[in-house]
Amino acid sequence: MKQDFDLKIIYNKTRTSFYFIMGITWSLLGLGYFFSSKHDFLGYLNLALGLLHFAVSYYSKHYGYLTISNDIIKKRDHPFFNKSITIKDITDIGKIHGDYVLKTETEKIRIDTSVISVESKKALENFINDLENSIKESHEKSA
């Protein structure tokens, strides 16, 4: 029986904290407009930007950057444009400027290691090493 595997690669605290602090800043600026005599478009824009930054901070913290399961690697660097790749279809793993590039025949995912936490980076490196070894073994068996 195949063991279930689920690995969540999380963002570093700097990234999530940045978006949270920007959410506070924009929201306070927006509230400042409403407490002043001005009730114009900029107040609403600042509040909207604050809420957007809070939403990005929550999304980043809740879902993480990357989810690796038994069959699929799912990259969640944007709430609306997630990208996934099937693990068994990966044919090549490259490393460019510290980032990993996973390739299949038709798709490619770039994993930016500068935005992930130190603990997650270690887990990702272990997973990538295991994946590289299994790819090498499958190439040797087919040759």
ChimeraX attribute file (.defattr): number of C-alpha atoms within 10 A of each C-alpha:
attribute: neighborCount
match mode: 1-to-1
recipient: residues
	/A:1	3
	/A:2	5
	/A:3	6
	/A:4	8
	/A:5	9
	/A:6	13
	/A:7	15
	/A:8	17
	/A:9	23
	/A:10	22
	/A:11	24
	/A:12	21
	/A:13	13
	/A:14	12
	/A:15	15
	/A:16	22
	/A:17	14
	/A:18	13
	/A:19	20
	/A:20	20
	/A:21	15
	/A:22	19
	/A:23	24
	/A:24	18
	/A:25	17
	/A:26	22
	/A:27	24
	/A:28	16
	/A:29	18
	/A:30	22
	/A:31	15
	/A:32	16
	/A:33	19
	/A:34	15
	/A:35	10
	/A:36	9
	/A:37	8
	/A:38	11
	/A:39	13
	/A:40	10
	/A:41	10
	/A:42	14
	/A:43	22
	/A:44	17
	/A:45	15
	/A:46	21
	/A:47	22
	/A:48	16
	/A:49	19
	/A:50	24
	/A:51	18
	/A:52	18
	/A:53	23
	/A:54	22
	/A:55	16
	/A:56	19
	/A:57	20
	/A:58	15
	/A:59	17
	/A:60	21
	/A:61	17
	/A:62	11
	/A:63	17
	/A:64	19
	/A:65	25
	/A:66	23
	/A:67	17
	/A:68	20
	/A:69	15
	/A:70	14
	/A:71	14
	/A:72	15
	/A:73	20
	/A:74	18
	/A:75	21
	/A:76	19
	/A:77	20
	/A:78	12
	/A:79	11
	/A:80	7
	/A:81	9
	/A:82	12
	/A:83	16
	/A:84	17
	/A:85	20
	/A:86	16
	/A:87	17
	/A:88	13
	/A:89	16
	/A:90	18
	/A:91	15
	/A:92	15
	/A:93	18
	/A:94	12
	/A:95	11
	/A:96	10
	/A:97	7
	/A:98	11
	/A:99	13
	/A:100	18
	/A:101	15
	/A:102	21
	/A:103	19
	/A:104	16
	/A:105	9
	/A:106	8
	/A:107	13
	/A:108	16
	/A:109	17
	/A:110	16
	/A:111	20
	/A:112	15
	/A:113	18
	/A:114	12
	/A:115	17
	/A:116	22
	/A:117	17
	/A:118	16
	/A:119	11
	/A:120	19
	/A:121	18
	/A:122	13
	/A:123	14
	/A:124	21
	/A:125	13
	/A:126	12
	/A:127	14
	/A:128	15
	/A:129	13
	/A:130	12
	/A:131	17
	/A:132	17
	/A:133	12
	/A:134	13
	/A:135	18
	/A:136	14
	/A:137	12
	/A:138	12
	/A:139	11
	/A:140	9
	/A:141	8
	/A:142	7
	/A:143	6
